[in-house]
């Protein structure tokens, strides 16, 4: 009886060790490395009278159910704030008008942050994101996309962070649970700082300098990690295609106080 109990204990320990050895060790997320000595690579404080076309591409074509325009009704600067406004109106065959801008500047690694206030209309779909250079690995999804902030008004207090690659993206739905993170807040109607710190081996995400997710590099294959090439910054304000309900609360605004891109000290 004593030997049987001893053998049972040894067997239990062995099984525990086997199970433990099969588990993938998840690296511990480090504290932010961002300090005041990081180099400001470029920024837009939106202090001018209109969007700076030397710094930004302004899209003027339909996308999904939204007609993207650069008209002041949809895209303007007021009191140092970039206003991206969604309207319900017929324009270029679409039922809604919104806007999208992309930086002409492409950068590699560093901290990408914006201070923004999210729209309240259920129809609103806004985002702050980065996109890889098509001249590297190819067009989307080969180029890689990082949605630092993605928000649908009908989700109310939740926003999303999304990683899209050729391996895992919203179209093929492969391993999506490991490639996005939903976060919640009770005061999304206030300004917050949304940020990503991009390193050669990971992407770290923050809201108001509080870390909430780290996405680690899987391997050196550009199919799974295309984030070793330069990326540009984009902002968008669309109408959510899948929302069904009233649009009486339109127009609605996505407001951006600033965007800043820092490089780590050399």
C-alpha positions as CSV (number, residue, x, y, z in Angstrom):
1,X,0.0,0.0,0.0
2,X,2.8,2.4,0.9
3,X,4.7,1.6,-2.4
4,X,1.5,2.1,-4.4
5,X,0.9,5.5,-2.9
6,X,4.5,6.5,-3.5
7,X,4.3,5.3,-7.2
8,X,1.1,7.3,-7.6
9,X,2.8,10.4,-6.3
10,X,5.7,10.0,-8.7
11,X,3.2,9.4,-11.6
12,X,1.3,12.6,-10.7
13,X,4.5,14.6,-10.6
14,X,5.6,13.2,-14.0
15,X,2.2,14.1,-15.6
16,X,2.4,17.6,-14.2
17,X,5.9,18.1,-15.5
18,X,4.8,16.8,-19.0
19,X,1.9,19.1,-19.2
20,X,4.0,22.0,-18.0
21,X,6.6,21.3,-20.7
22,X,3.9,21.3,-23.4
23,X,2.8,24.8,-22.6
24,X,4.2,27.7,-24.6
25,X,5.9,30.1,-22.3
26,X,4.4,33.6,-22.7
27,X,7.0,36.3,-22.2
28,X,6.3,38.8,-19.5
29,X,5.4,42.2,-20.9
30,X,8.1,44.7,-20.0
31,X,7.4,48.1,-18.7
32,X,7.2,50.9,-21.3
33,X,10.6,52.0,-22.5
34,X,9.2,55.4,-23.6
35,X,10.9,58.3,-21.9
36,X,11.4,62.0,-22.6
37,X,14.6,61.4,-24.5
38,X,12.9,59.5,-27.3
39,X,13.2,61.4,-30.6
40,X,10.1,63.1,-32.0
41,X,10.2,61.9,-35.7
42,X,7.1,63.8,-36.8
43,X,3.8,65.1,-35.5
44,X,0.7,67.0,-36.4
45,X,-0.8,69.2,-33.7
46,X,-3.6,70.3,-36.1
47,X,-3.0,74.0,-35.5
48,X,-3.6,75.1,-39.0
49,X,-6.7,76.2,-40.9
50,X,-7.1,73.0,-42.8
51,X,-5.5,69.5,-43.1
52,X,-1.9,69.9,-44.3
53,X,-1.8,68.2,-47.7
54,X,2.0,68.3,-47.6
55,X,1.8,65.8,-44.8
56,X,-1.4,63.9,-45.5
57,X,-3.2,62.1,-48.4
58,X,-6.9,62.9,-48.3
59,X,-9.0,60.2,-49.9
60,X,-11.9,61.2,-52.1
61,X,-13.5,57.9,-53.2
62,X,-16.3,55.6,-52.0
63,X,-15.4,52.8,-49.6
64,X,-18.0,50.3,-48.3
65,X,-21.2,52.3,-47.8
66,X,-19.3,55.6,-47.2
67,X,-18.3,58.3,-49.6
68,X,-14.9,59.6,-48.3
69,X,-14.5,63.3,-49.0
70,X,-12.2,66.1,-48.1
71,X,-15.1,68.6,-47.9
72,X,-15.2,70.8,-44.8
73,X,-18.4,69.1,-43.9
74,X,-16.5,65.8,-43.4
75,X,-12.9,66.9,-42.7
76,X,-11.7,70.1,-41.1
77,X,-9.7,71.7,-38.3
78,X,-11.4,73.7,-35.5
79,X,-9.6,75.2,-32.6
80,X,-6.6,72.9,-32.9
81,X,-8.7,69.7,-33.3
82,X,-9.0,67.6,-36.4
83,X,-12.7,67.0,-37.0
84,X,-13.8,63.9,-39.0
85,X,-17.5,64.1,-39.3
86,X,-20.0,61.4,-40.5
87,X,-23.2,62.5,-42.3
88,X,-26.2,60.7,-43.7
89,X,-26.5,62.0,-47.2
90,X,-26.4,60.7,-50.7
91,X,-23.0,61.4,-52.3
92,X,-21.2,59.5,-55.1
93,X,-23.8,56.7,-54.9
94,X,-23.3,56.2,-51.2
95,X,-25.8,56.8,-48.4
96,X,-23.2,58.3,-46.0
97,X,-20.2,60.7,-46.2
98,X,-17.1,60.4,-44.0
99,X,-13.3,60.8,-44.4
100,X,-9.9,59.1,-44.3
101,X,-6.4,60.5,-44.3
102,X,-3.0,58.7,-44.6
103,X,0.4,60.1,-43.7
104,X,2.9,60.6,-46.5
105,X,5.6,59.8,-43.9
106,X,6.6,56.2,-43.4
107,X,8.5,55.2,-40.3
108,X,10.0,52.1,-38.7
109,X,9.6,51.2,-35.0
110,X,8.9,53.7,-32.2
111,X,5.9,55.0,-30.4
112,X,2.8,56.0,-32.3
113,X,0.2,58.0,-30.3
114,X,-2.9,60.2,-30.7
115,X,-5.1,62.0,-28.3
116,X,-8.7,61.5,-29.5
117,X,-12.3,61.6,-28.5
118,X,-14.6,59.0,-30.0
119,X,-17.9,59.5,-31.7
120,X,-21.1,58.6,-30.0
121,X,-23.4,57.6,-32.9
122,X,-24.1,53.9,-33.2
123,X,-23.4,54.2,-37.0
124,X,-19.9,55.6,-36.5
125,X,-16.9,53.5,-37.3
126,X,-13.5,55.2,-36.6
127,X,-9.9,54.1,-36.4
128,X,-6.3,55.1,-35.7
129,X,-4.1,52.6,-37.5
130,X,-0.8,51.9,-39.3
131,X,-0.3,50.2,-42.7
132,X,2.8,48.8,-44.2
133,X,4.4,50.0,-47.5
134,X,3.0,48.0,-50.4
135,X,6.4,48.2,-52.1
136,X,7.8,45.8,-49.5
137,X,5.9,42.5,-49.1
138,X,2.9,43.5,-51.3
139,X,-0.6,44.9,-50.9
140,X,-2.9,44.2,-48.0
141,X,-2.8,41.8,-46.1
142,X,0.8,41.0,-47.0
143,X,1.9,44.5,-46.0
144,X,0.5,44.2,-42.5
145,X,-2.0,46.4,-40.6
146,X,-2.2,47.4,-37.0
147,X,-5.4,48.9,-35.7
148,X,-4.2,50.7,-32.6
149,X,-7.7,52.0,-32.0
150,X,-10.8,50.7,-33.8
151,X,-14.3,51.7,-32.6
152,X,-17.8,51.0,-33.6
153,X,-20.4,53.2,-32.0
154,X,-22.9,50.4,-31.5
155,X,-20.4,48.7,-29.2
156,X,-20.6,51.7,-26.9
157,X,-18.0,51.3,-24.2
158,X,-15.7,48.9,-26.0
159,X,-12.9,49.5,-28.5
160,X,-10.6,47.1,-30.3
161,X,-6.9,46.6,-31.2
162,X,-6.5,44.5,-34.3
163,X,-3.5,42.8,-36.0
164,X,-3.9,41.9,-39.6
165,X,-1.3,39.9,-41.6
166,X,-1.4,37.5,-44.5
167,X,-1.6,34.7,-41.9
168,X,-4.4,36.1,-39.8
169,X,-6.9,38.8,-40.9
170,X,-10.5,39.6,-40.8
171,X,-11.2,37.9,-44.1
172,X,-9.7,34.5,-43.4
173,X,-10.5,34.5,-39.7
174,X,-7.5,32.4,-38.8
175,X,-6.5,32.4,-35.2
176,X,-8.3,35.7,-34.6
177,X,-8.6,35.3,-30.8
178,X,-4.9,35.7,-30.6
179,X,-4.7,38.7,-33.0
180,X,-7.1,41.2,-31.5
181,X,-8.0,42.6,-28.1
182,X,-11.2,44.2,-26.9
183,X,-11.0,46.8,-24.1
184,X,-13.7,48.8,-22.2
185,X,-13.9,52.1,-20.5
186,X,-16.7,54.0,-18.8
187,X,-15.8,57.4,-20.3
188,X,-15.1,57.0,-24.0
189,X,-16.8,60.3,-24.5
190,X,-13.7,62.0,-23.1
191,X,-10.3,62.6,-24.7
192,X,-7.8,59.7,-24.2
193,X,-4.3,59.0,-25.5
194,X,-4.1,55.8,-27.5
195,X,-0.6,54.5,-28.2
196,X,1.4,51.7,-29.7
197,X,5.1,51.0,-29.0
198,X,6.6,49.1,-31.9
199,X,9.7,47.0,-31.4
200,X,11.5,44.4,-33.6
201,X,9.9,41.6,-31.5
202,X,6.6,42.9,-30.2
203,X,3.9,45.5,-30.3
204,X,2.8,47.1,-27.0
205,X,-0.5,49.0,-26.6
206,X,-1.5,51.6,-24.1
207,X,-4.4,53.9,-23.2
208,X,-3.5,56.9,-21.1
209,X,0.0,55.3,-20.6
210,X,-1.6,52.2,-19.0
211,X,-0.5,49.0,-20.8
212,X,-3.3,46.6,-21.8
213,X,-1.9,44.2,-24.4
214,X,1.4,43.0,-25.9
215,X,1.5,41.2,-29.2
216,X,4.6,39.1,-29.7
217,X,6.4,38.2,-32.9
218,X,5.6,34.6,-33.9
219,X,8.6,34.0,-36.2
220,X,10.7,35.7,-38.9
221,X,8.3,34.8,-41.7
222,X,6.7,38.0,-43.2
223,X,3.5,36.0,-43.6
224,X,3.1,36.2,-39.8
225,X,5.3,39.2,-39.0
226,X,5.5,41.8,-41.8
227,X,6.3,44.4,-39.2
228,X,9.9,44.9,-40.0
229,X,9.2,47.4,-42.8
230,X,8.1,51.1,-42.7
231,X,4.5,51.9,-42.0
232,X,2.3,55.0,-42.4
233,X,-0.4,56.4,-40.1
234,X,-4.1,56.6,-41.0
235,X,-7.2,58.0,-39.5
236,X,-10.7,57.1,-40.7
237,X,-14.4,57.9,-40.0
238,X,-16.8,55.6,-41.9
239,X,-20.4,54.4,-41.5
240,X,-20.5,50.9,-40.1
241,X,-22.0,48.7,-42.8
242,X,-23.6,46.2,-40.4
243,X,-25.4,48.6,-38.1
244,X,-29.2,48.4,-38.3
245,X,-31.2,51.1,-36.5
246,X,-31.9,54.8,-36.4
247,X,-29.4,57.3,-37.7
248,X,-31.1,60.3,-36.0
249,X,-27.9,61.0,-34.0
250,X,-25.9,61.9,-37.1
251,X,-23.8,63.9,-37.9
252,X,-21.2,62.5,-35.4
253,X,-17.6,63.5,-34.9
254,X,-14.3,61.7,-34.4
255,X,-12.0,64.3,-32.9
256,X,-8.2,64.2,-32.8
257,X,-6.1,66.6,-30.8
258,X,-2.7,65.5,-32.1
259,X,-0.8,62.6,-33.5
260,X,2.9,62.0,-32.7
261,X,5.5,59.5,-33.8
262,X,8.7,59.0,-31.7
263,X,11.8,57.0,-32.4
264,X,13.7,55.3,-29.5
265,X,17.0,56.9,-28.6
266,X,20.0,55.7,-30.7
